[in-house]
Amino acid sequence: MEKVKLAAKIREVFGRRTNKGRKEGMIPAVVYGHNMKSKGIWVNALEFAKLLKKSGESTIIELNVGEDKPKNVLIYETQKDPIRGQYIHVDFFHVRMDEEIEKEVELVFIGEAPAVKELGGNLVKSVDEVNVKCLPADLPGEIEVDISVLKTFEDHICIKDLKVSDKVKFDIDPETVIASVAPPRSEAELEGLETKVEADVTKVEGVVKEAPVAEENKDKKGGK
């Protein structure tokens, strides 16, 4: 597979002090792996986002850190700001190109299922990503799943149906169903879903229904 390149520079600040770098468009990261100590680095946030959009997370990256020799790395883990959605930290793992690795690869569903378009069924995706084992050079950036073969409600796509290189091994039962189409719900089922069940909370153990204020108490207050 084609490698992509990413420039980085040594990072000498850690913890909360990295917030300044984030405001300047940098992402604090760390690189570790074979025959190397963990090293703090900075990567450009915009360049990193472009790389992910083009190649995805399952891609061998040629990481250039200052004057050091370029390293072949994989994105091991990313962290995002839950509110802004921006990347706030990245872990890179240094790999050897002659040793097999294990990595989760995203499944990308393409095409249109006739059982959905013509029969009104609902597409069911059972698996969104799969764990694979292979040499770094054979690692697919993503795996396409063509759902146009789902013509009836009996059809399904399994792990064994995925079209990948024979150098890529799956760490999952080949009979595992990835996608299928469920029949549309009947009117009776839909009505059942819309029916609201109203329960008397006073019948729930531990719940006491509050009694209305007695009229005599109101009269006493008014008579003072």
N, C-alpha and C positions, 0 to 999 in steps of 0.2 A: 504494500500500500504506500501511497505517497506521503512523505513526511511534510509537516508544516513547521515553520520557524517562528520563534517567539523570543524577543529580547528581554533581558531582565538585568537588574543591578543589585548589588549587595545591600542588604537592609541591616542597619545597626541599631534600630530602635524597636522596642517591643511593647506589648500591652497597650494601654491607653494612649501612649505616645504615637501610635500608628495612625490615630485619627487625623492628624495634620496631613499625612501623606494621602489618606483617602480623599480629603477635601481638595487635594491637588490633582486628583484623577489617577491615583495609583492604588493598587491592591496589594496588601501585605500577603506574602506567600512563604512557603517553606518547601525545600526540595531535599529528599533523602532517598536512600536505597542502597544498591550494591556498592560496596567498597567506598563509601563516602559518609562523612558525618552530616547530620542535619544542618542545613544552612538557610538562614533567613534571607529572603529576596523581595524585591518589588517588581511588579509587572504592570504595564500600562492598562488601565481599565478598559479603554476603548478598543485597543488592539486585542485584548483577551476576549471581549464580547464579539468582535468580528470573527475571531478564530472559532469560537464555539458555534456561531451561526453558520459558518461555512463548513466546518468539519465535524462538529459534535464533540462529545467528551471522550469517545472511544477512539482516539487518534494518537499516533506516535508524534510527539512534538520534539523538534530539535531546539532545545533551550540553550540560549547563549547568555551566560552570566559574566559580564565584564570581560576580562582577559582570559578567563578559564576556557578549557577545551569544551566545545559544545557537548551537551549530554542528551541522550535519548530518554524522554520521560513520558509518562502517562498522567493524566489528571486523575488523581486518586480520590479527592474529595473537594467539594466546593461548599461555601457557606454564603447565604444571601441575607440581606436585611429583610425581615418579614414585612415591613411596611413599604419601603421604597423599591424592593425587588432588585437592588444592586448587589453585586458580588462584593463581599467584605473580607474573604479569605480563601486561599486556594492551597491545596496540598498537591505537590508533584512527586511522582515516584520514579526514580531512576531505574531503567530496565537494561538488561543485557539482551542483545538481539539474537543470541544463540540459546536462550533459555525460554521455555514456555511460560506464559503468564495466564492468569485467570482474570476476566473482566466482564462486567455486565454490559450488554449491548442493547440499545433501544430497538424495538420493533416499530417499523413505520408501515402503516396500513395504507395501501394504494388501491385504486380501482373502485368499482361500484358493484355491490352484490345484487344480482337479479332477484334474489329472495326478499330483499328489502324494497327495491324499486318497483317490482312487478307484483309481489305478493303481500306487500305491506308489513313485512316482518321487522324485527328489531335486532340490529347487529349486537352481538355479545362478544366483547374482547376479554378473554380469560387471562391473558398474559401480555404485559406491556414491555417487558425486557427479559433477556435471558442471559445466563452466565455461560461464557464460553472459555475454552482453553486452547491456546495455540501460541505459535511464535509471534513476537511483536509485529513483525513484518506482514503477517497474515491476518491481523486483527481487523475485522470489518468496522467501519465507522458507524454503520447502522445496518439493519437487515430488513429488507422489504417483504411485506406480506400482501400478496395479490388476492383481494377478497372477491374478485369477479368470478371465482370458481364456486362460490356459494349460491347455487341456483335453486335449491330446495331447502326445506327445514331439516332435512336429514343430512345435508352436507356439512362438513366441518374441516378445519385446517389444523393439522397437528405439527408438532416439532419436527417430525420426520419429513414433512412436506416442504420445509424451508430450503431455499436454494442458496447454499453457501459452498465455499471451497471444501474439499474433502480434508483439508488441513485444519479445519475448524471443528472442534469437538464440543458437544453440548453437555452440560452437567445437569441434565434433567431427563426424565423418561421420554423417549421418542414418541410415545403414544399420547402425551399430554396435549389436550385440545387448546389451541390458541384462539380460534375464532369460530363462531357459528351464528346462525340466525334463528331467533325464537319467533314462533307464530305470534301474530297480533292478539291482544287481549280481546275477549268477547265483551259484548255490551254488559252482560251480567257481572263480569269481573270488574269492569270500569265503574259500574254503579256501586259495587261493594267497596271500592277504594274511596269513593266520594262520600260514602255514608259515614257520618260522624257518630261515634259512640259516646253518649253522655252518661257518665256514672255519678251516682250520689256519693260525694266524698265523705259523707258522714258514716258510710258503711265501711270505710277503710279503717282498719285497726289503728287506734292512736289519734284519730281525728275527732274532735268534739265540735258539734255544731253550736255556734254562738246563739244564745237566746236573745230575743228582742227585749229592749228596755221596757219594764213594766210601766203601765200607764199611771199606776199609783205613785211610782217614784217620781214621774214627771210632775204629778200634781203636788207632791210634797215640795219639790224644788220651787214650783211656781207660787206656793203659799207662803214662802219665807219672806 
